Structure formats: structure tokens, C-alpha cells
Amino acid sequence: MMQYSVYIRHCASKESMEVHIRRVKKFIPNKGHVTIMSITDKQFGNILNIWGKQSVPTQPTPTQIELF
């Protein structure tokens, strides 16, 4: 397992990306570990997600009839 948590941040330009990288470097804890991977919009669009067993949607809860 390479990661515990994955966060994503869209940056419209390389300059914007560099600003965010500097920000991360300022706030990383002494024993912290951060991996930053920059990809293009096209590469992001080609991401393939593979999921395990699909969950079956539950039936909607029927509305209750109130009797007085």
C-alpha cells in the first residue's frame, strides 16, 4: 500500500502547482511523509478505477401512513 489517504487539488497552471507545493512543504510535520504526483488533465481523464463487488441499491423507505 503506497498511501493511507489520497487528496487531489486541481491547479490551472504549473505556477499554481508550485505555489501549492511550497505550501505543503511549509506545513508538513517533522515525521510526515507526502508524495506529490503532478499529471495533466488528459492523464487524469484516462484514470481507470476498478471497484470490487458492486453494492446493491437499497429499496427506498416507503412512506408511512398516519392514522388518527
Backbone as ProteinMPNN parsed JSONL, in Angstrom:
{"seq_chain_A": "MMQYSVYIRHCASKESMEVHIRRVKKFIPNKGHVTIMSITDKQFGNILNIWGKQSVPTQPTPTQIELF", "coords_chain_A": {"N_chain_A": [[0.856, -1.177, 0.0], [0.707, 2.067, -0.981], [-0.336, 4.455, -0.092], [-2.156, 6.042, 2.587], [-4.099, 7.968, 2.738], [-5.532, 9.83, 0.093], [-5.394, 12.83, -1.572], [-6.649, 15.358, -3.72], [-5.882, 18.05, -5.863], [-6.774, 20.482, -8.079], [-4.861, 22.339, -10.296], [-4.583, 25.132, -12.266], [-2.358, 25.923, -13.652], [1.211, 25.475, -14.088], [2.609, 27.191, -12.466], [0.759, 27.741, -10.442], [0.62, 25.202, -9.325], [3.203, 24.987, -8.266], [3.069, 26.902, -6.235], [1.296, 25.67, -4.463], [2.763, 23.403, -3.804], [4.909, 24.536, -2.412], [3.458, 25.469, -0.218], [2.578, 23.076, 0.957], [5.054, 22.005, 1.711], [5.75, 23.772, 3.749], [3.992, 23.108, 5.821], [4.268, 20.43, 6.487], [4.536, 17.864, 8.898], [7.295, 17.099, 11.181], [7.845, 14.326, 11.165], [6.412, 13.615, 8.992], [5.168, 12.389, 5.823], [4.904, 13.033, 2.493], [3.785, 12.548, -0.769], [3.89, 13.915, -3.898], [2.278, 13.962, -6.925], [2.221, 15.091, -10.103], [-0.014, 15.459, -12.751], [-1.271, 15.682, -16.109], [-4.313, 17.198, -17.423], [-5.331, 15.499, -19.387], [-4.129, 13.042, -18.757], [-5.306, 12.642, -16.263], [-7.935, 12.336, -17.058], [-7.801, 9.835, -18.173], [-7.74, 8.04, -16.112], [-8.277, 4.921, -14.636], [-10.636, 3.377, -12.722], [-11.07, 0.659, -10.62], [-13.356, -1.29, -9.062], [-14.442, -3.368, -6.346], [-16.894, -5.806, -5.506], [-20.077, -4.76, -6.535], [-22.288, -2.63, -4.842], [-25.633, -3.248, -3.946], [-28.32, -1.202, -4.636], [-30.366, 0.024, -2.042], [-33.832, -0.506, -1.361], [-36.118, 2.195, -1.579], [-37.326, 3.738, 1.395], [-40.609, 3.109, 2.3], [-43.31, 5.461, 2.418], [-44.857, 6.305, 5.46], [-48.143, 5.696, 6.623], [-50.222, 7.748, 8.403], [-52.482, 7.188, 10.919], [-55.23, 8.427, 12.632]], "CA_chain_A": [[0.0, 0.0, 0.0], [1.538, 3.272, -1.073], [-0.94, 5.601, 0.572], [-3.229, 5.886, 3.559], [-5.106, 8.92, 2.275], [-5.19, 10.479, -1.163], [-6.088, 14.098, -1.765], [-6.45, 15.865, -5.069], [-6.004, 19.501, -5.995], [-6.616, 20.922, -9.459], [-4.117, 23.585, -10.488], [-4.771, 25.541, -13.657], [-1.074, 26.179, -14.303], [2.384, 24.962, -13.38], [2.936, 28.178, -11.429], [-0.173, 27.494, -9.35], [1.056, 23.956, -8.71], [4.397, 25.265, -7.476], [2.623, 27.616, -5.036], [0.723, 24.686, -3.544], [3.857, 22.547, -3.334], [5.602, 25.294, -1.358], [2.565, 25.495, 0.939], [2.64, 21.752, 1.589], [6.373, 21.882, 2.336], [5.758, 24.569, 4.986], [3.133, 22.564, 6.863], [4.46, 19.002, 6.728], [5.111, 17.584, 10.224], [8.681, 16.608, 11.155], [7.878, 12.913, 10.797], [5.414, 13.42, 7.95], [5.588, 11.896, 4.51], [3.971, 13.462, 1.455], [4.196, 12.298, -2.137], [3.12, 14.749, -4.813], [2.367, 13.5, -8.298], [1.509, 16.014, -10.983], [-0.429, 14.856, -14.017], [-2.007, 16.594, -16.98], [-5.751, 16.959, -17.483], [-5.569, 14.331, -20.234], [-3.777, 11.862, -17.968], [-6.343, 12.488, -15.238], [-9.118, 11.832, -17.74], [-7.595, 8.429, -18.524], [-7.646, 7.212, -14.907], [-9.167, 3.765, -14.618], [-10.982, 2.95, -11.368], [-11.584, -0.704, -10.565], [-14.002, -1.49, -7.77], [-14.828, -4.734, -6.021], [-18.303, -6.131, -5.652], [-20.959, -3.602, -6.569], [-23.334, -2.657, -3.831], [-26.99, -3.239, -4.492], [-29.044, -0.081, -4.032], [-31.463, -0.382, -1.166], [-35.155, -0.034, -1.755], [-36.491, 3.386, -0.836], [-38.229, 3.513, 2.51], [-41.972, 3.534, 1.945], [-43.866, 6.489, 3.295], [-45.781, 5.732, 6.448], [-49.486, 6.276, 6.669], [-50.595, 8.091, 9.775], [-53.901, 7.009, 11.239], [-55.584, 9.112, 13.879]], "C_chain_A": [[0.896, 1.232, 0.0], [0.966, 4.415, -0.259], [-1.972, 5.182, 1.598], [-4.401, 6.758, 3.136], [-4.616, 9.549, 0.975], [-6.035, 11.732, -1.285], [-5.76, 14.604, -3.156], [-6.666, 17.372, -5.073], [-5.785, 19.852, -7.457], [-5.869, 22.246, -9.476], [-4.179, 23.922, -11.975], [-3.454, 25.778, -14.395], [0.058, 25.58, -13.471], [2.774, 25.906, -12.248], [2.041, 27.984, -10.203], [0.221, 26.22, -8.598], [2.256, 24.191, -7.794], [4.065, 26.02, -6.188], [2.096, 26.614, -4.01], [1.782, 23.733, -3.003], [4.628, 23.253, -2.226], [4.768, 25.326, -0.081], [2.605, 24.167, 1.695], [3.961, 21.587, 2.324], [6.441, 22.646, 3.657], [5.039, 23.864, 6.131], [3.344, 21.084, 7.16], [5.08, 18.793, 8.116], [6.52, 17.01, 10.095], [8.769, 15.155, 10.717], [6.852, 12.595, 9.707], [6.023, 12.901, 6.665], [4.504, 12.293, 3.508], [4.58, 13.124, 0.105], [3.291, 13.13, -3.035], [3.361, 14.234, -6.228], [1.577, 14.484, -9.158], [1.227, 15.308, -12.304], [-1.216, 15.89, -14.817], [-3.5, 16.286, -16.919], [-6.067, 15.708, -18.303], [-5.244, 13.049, -19.479], [-4.828, 11.592, -16.899], [-7.606, 11.891, -15.854], [-9.016, 10.363, -18.106], [-7.466, 7.522, -17.305], [-8.693, 6.112, -14.974], [-9.388, 3.37, -13.162], [-11.575, 1.556, -11.444], [-12.099, -0.938, -9.161], [-14.303, -2.961, -7.578], [-16.313, -4.922, -6.277], [-19.163, -4.872, -5.595], [-22.015, -3.738, -5.485], [-24.699, -2.559, -4.514], [-27.739, -2.092, -3.848], [-30.202, -0.592, -3.185], [-32.769, 0.192, -1.68], [-35.486, 1.218, -0.956], [-37.472, 3.043, 0.28], [-39.624, 3.984, 2.149], [-42.471, 4.6, 2.928], [-44.871, 5.844, 4.232], [-47.112, 6.461, 6.393], [-49.808, 6.549, 8.13], [-52.094, 7.943, 9.942], [-54.167, 7.67, 12.57], [-56.717, 8.418, 14.558]], "O_chain_A": [[1.737, 1.404, 0.882], [1.717, 5.265, 0.219], [-2.58, 4.117, 1.497], [-5.554, 6.329, 3.174], [-3.418, 9.768, 0.794], [-7.254, 11.69, -1.119], [-4.698, 14.3, -3.699], [-7.531, 17.892, -4.368], [-4.729, 19.556, -8.016], [-6.219, 23.169, -8.741], [-3.864, 23.091, -12.827], [-3.433, 25.828, -15.625], [-0.124, 25.227, -12.306], [3.22, 25.461, -11.191], [2.51, 28.054, -9.066], [0.159, 26.177, -7.37], [2.316, 23.659, -6.685], [4.707, 25.802, -5.161], [2.417, 26.705, -2.825], [1.696, 23.304, -1.852], [4.964, 22.639, -1.213], [5.312, 25.222, 1.018], [2.66, 24.144, 2.925], [3.984, 21.081, 3.446], [7.121, 22.21, 4.586], [5.434, 24.005, 7.288], [2.651, 20.533, 8.015], [6.044, 19.472, 8.469], [6.898, 16.5, 9.04], [9.678, 14.79, 9.972], [6.473, 11.438, 9.524], [7.234, 12.969, 6.455], [3.337, 11.932, 3.661], [5.758, 13.387, -0.134], [2.066, 13.051, -2.938], [4.502, 14.09, -6.666], [0.38, 14.674, -8.942], [2.093, 14.657, -12.888], [-1.754, 16.847, -14.262], [-3.902, 15.234, -16.422], [-6.968, 14.945, -17.953], [-5.996, 12.078, -19.551], [-5.195, 10.441, -16.659], [-8.264, 11.046, -15.247], [-10.035, 9.709, -18.326], [-7.117, 6.35, -17.447], [-9.848, 6.352, -15.326], [-8.433, 3.064, -12.448], [-12.478, 1.301, -12.24], [-11.361, -0.798, -8.186], [-14.406, -3.711, -8.549], [-16.902, -4.281, -7.148], [-18.993, -4.029, -4.714], [-22.557, -4.817, -5.248], [-24.869, -1.873, -5.522], [-27.793, -2.013, -2.621], [-30.917, -1.518, -3.57], [-32.802, 1.23, -2.34], [-35.166, 1.292, 0.23], [-38.331, 2.175, 0.129], [-39.807, 5.129, 1.736], [-42.097, 4.62, 4.1], [-45.631, 4.956, 3.846], [-47.186, 7.666, 6.152], [-49.676, 5.67, 8.982], [-52.874, 8.516, 9.181], [-53.411, 7.49, 13.526], [-57.155, 8.849, 15.625]]}, "name": "protein", "num_of_chains": 1, "seq": "MMQYSVYIRHCASKESMEVHIRRVKKFIPNKGHVTIMSITDKQFGNILNIWGKQSVPTQPTPTQIELF"}
